[in-house]
Amino acid sequence: MNVLIVGSIGLDTIETPFGVQKDILGGSGVHASVSCSFFSPTALVGLAGEDFPQEYVDFLTGKGVSTQGLIRQKGARTFRWSGYYEYDMNQAHTRDTQLNALARFNPVLSGEQKKMPYVFMANLDPEIQLKVLDQLDSPKLVAADTMDFWINGKRDALVEVVKRVDLMLLNEGEIRQFMQTPNIPLAARKMIELGAKAVVVKKGEHGALFFNSRHFFAVPSYPQESFKDPTGAGDSFAGGLIGYLGKSNDLGEANIRKALVCGSVMASFNIEDFSLGRLKTLTHKEIHNRFGEFKKFCHFDELTADLAV
Amino acid sequence: MNVLIVGSIGLDTIETPFGVQKDILGGSGVHASVSCSFFSPTALVGLAGEDFPQEYVDFLTGKGVSTQGLIRQKGARTFRWSGYYEYDMNQAHTRDTQLNALARFNPVLSGEQKKMPYVFMANLDPEIQLKVLDQLDSPKLVAADTMDFWINGKRDALVEVVKRVDLMLLNEGEIRQFMQTPNIPLAARKMIELGAKAVVVKKGEHGALFFNSRHFFAVPSYPQESFKDPTGAGDSFAGGLIGYLGKSNDLGEANIRKALVCGSVMASFNIEDFSLGRLKTLTHKEIHNRFGEFKKFCHFDELTADLAV
């Protein structure tokens, strides 16, 4: 194992223009760890309920995800999210959220988990994220995600997370809200001034932006026509990113860029089917080929000509 | 002259969080032709009113834009647009539109104008765009822009324009509306099936996408913190694009990509000040440097490692 993922384990009920699916495998930790598992040996830490189906645990183990840290809490049901997407699938609409077991989630890491060099803390209560950080034994890189609920409700704890992690991931609406400016580059600079070492702004169909105090990098999203369910795309992005970093063990700028493209590649596959459907059949060759497509559609040559008219 | 721009000449009254400016130089033809003039000798065809200030004509001529085709209609006032942007400057809100002289615009090209190899028809009534197309004498490339008003009101004429030009530019909302799908890659494919040879989707702060039947290219926008007024950004984009094509006279895919980056570069300068303010002082060295910045922040290396875990 060299990547630790801490996040939610869920059962989702999702409606999109392409159908409805009930109690399907979901949760930020699940999407991130399966995506990550294509690149690095991955351990998932999360809390399910006793109703969490064994076949889903088997699927995770089958993908090489260590589920030693996936606890099924007796007497509790699994976290459930129910939502729908309209024809413009950029915006999720929540119908119902039942925290269930997740409300009691208080991750206690094993000796092996504490020593993992690469860590991704998916969207969780920032106070829980801080408790995870306290348990880590000199990791090489820790990344964290969050959501609007914590930006509004636990700002101080979240600011502490931002200062302590190496890479903060947010979507564009969240960073605008958090830094109180609609201008994303300005919001990213403010977050760096607040103490973030690096910021990744996830923009869904518009790709993602990376900012630190010295560098800026823009990666587009894949021109995806086969778009069935956007749930978990951001966590798949994070999983591909941290998984590639874990595999290559290189935190140079050039390698971080490749990791970000791997994130965009994995998100593009995630949305091709409901739940983890597409990742069930995904191969390394397909990942390689799609990375190659990204390389082609982002490339342009230097401007060599003298511009004088 | 080797680029012909046909578009509106206007006086804009604009309010943004950074101030209010009254009756400033604007119009799609003006933004596009000044942007284009940094790359190619440019001729502007458009109709102003008799109140159009001589200093604005002098500014255009000073930039090397031929204003032989800029007519000041006697007895008519210049086209006026008044609008405001809220703090999130992605969306323009119209307060007032007075077509004035523009309502009578019926461009009659001179012999020289008809023979220009590169042509951009900015947003205009598609019936007028068709009349311009009828007058052109075997141009190498014609690009056209449009807006929601014509998509709703003159769909048939607009479809005819789409079929006849080489490059159709629209913003993301417009192509979604025109092709009746929220999925941009799908909308672009539908537009190509409708007969478009190539489509550029302008996405403001999210950059632009190029589609034809064989290629896809994504260019981001510049991470712009110095953002004062977005008016005319799309036309500056088109001006930089057609201007670079006119200068290089190369319609190969690699060169079209460079032209699209030039478009994004010019749009990024346009928004730094009200009206054409920033383009007054802009130099070729600054354009070159910003292109170099784009090159840097879009680059990533090939994925060479074997991905097997």
Boltz contact constraints between the chains, C-beta under 6 A:
constraints:
  - contact:
      token1: [A, 87]
      token2: [B, 182]
      max_distance: 6.0
  - contact:
      token1: [A, 88]
      token2: [B, 182]
      max_distance: 6.0
  - contact:
      token1: [A, 182]
      token2: [B, 87]
      max_distance: 6.0
  - contact:
      token1: [A, 182]
      token2: [B, 88]
      max_distance: 6.0
  - contact:
      token1: [A, 185]
      token2: [B, 223]
      max_distance: 6.0
  - contact:
      token1: [A, 185]
      token2: [B, 225]
      max_distance: 6.0
  - contact:
      token1: [A, 186]
      token2: [B, 225]
      max_distance: 6.0
  - contact:
      token1: [A, 206]
      token2: [B, 206]
      max_distance: 6.0
  - contact:
      token1: [A, 216]
      token2: [B, 223]
      max_distance: 6.0
  - contact:
      token1: [A, 216]
      token2: [B, 297]
      max_distance: 6.0
  - contact:
      token1: [A, 217]
      token2: [B, 297]
      max_distance: 6.0
  - contact:
      token1: [A, 218]
      token2: [B, 220]
      max_distance: 6.0
  - contact:
      token1: [A, 218]
      token2: [B, 297]
      max_distance: 6.0
  - contact:
      token1: [A, 220]
      token2: [B, 218]
      max_distance: 6.0
  - contact:
      token1: [A, 223]
      token2: [B, 185]
      max_distance: 6.0
  - contact:
      token1: [A, 223]
      token2: [B, 216]
      max_distance: 6.0
  - contact:
      token1: [A, 225]
      token2: [B, 185]
      max_distance: 6.0
  - contact:
      token1: [A, 225]
      token2: [B, 186]
      max_distance: 6.0
  - contact:
      token1: [A, 254]
      token2: [B, 301]
      max_distance: 6.0
  - contact:
      token1: [A, 257]
      token2: [B, 300]
      max_distance: 6.0
  - contact:
      token1: [A, 258]
      token2: [B, 300]
      max_distance: 6.0
  - contact:
      token1: [A, 261]
      token2: [B, 300]
      max_distance: 6.0
  - contact:
      token1: [A, 284]
      token2: [B, 307]
      max_distance: 6.0
  - contact:
      token1: [A, 284]
      token2: [B, 308]
      max_distance: 6.0
  - contact:
      token1: [A, 291]
      token2: [B, 303]
      max_distance: 6.0
  - contact:
      token1: [A, 297]
      token2: [B, 216]
      max_distance: 6.0
  - contact:
      token1: [A, 297]
      token2: [B, 217]
      max_distance: 6.0
  - contact:
      token1: [A, 297]
      token2: [B, 218]
      max_distance: 6.0
  - contact:
      token1: [A, 298]
      token2: [B, 298]
      max_distance: 6.0
  - contact:
      token1: [A, 300]
      token2: [B, 257]
      max_distance: 6.0
  - contact:
      token1: [A, 300]
      token2: [B, 258]
      max_distance: 6.0
  - contact:
      token1: [A, 300]
      token2: [B, 261]
      max_distance: 6.0
  - contact:
      token1: [A, 301]
      token2: [B, 254]
      max_distance: 6.0
  - contact:
      token1: [A, 303]
      token2: [B, 291]
      max_distance: 6.0
  - contact:
      token1: [A, 307]
      token2: [B, 284]
      max_distance: 6.0
  - contact:
      token1: [A, 308]
      token2: [B, 284]
      max_distance: 6.0
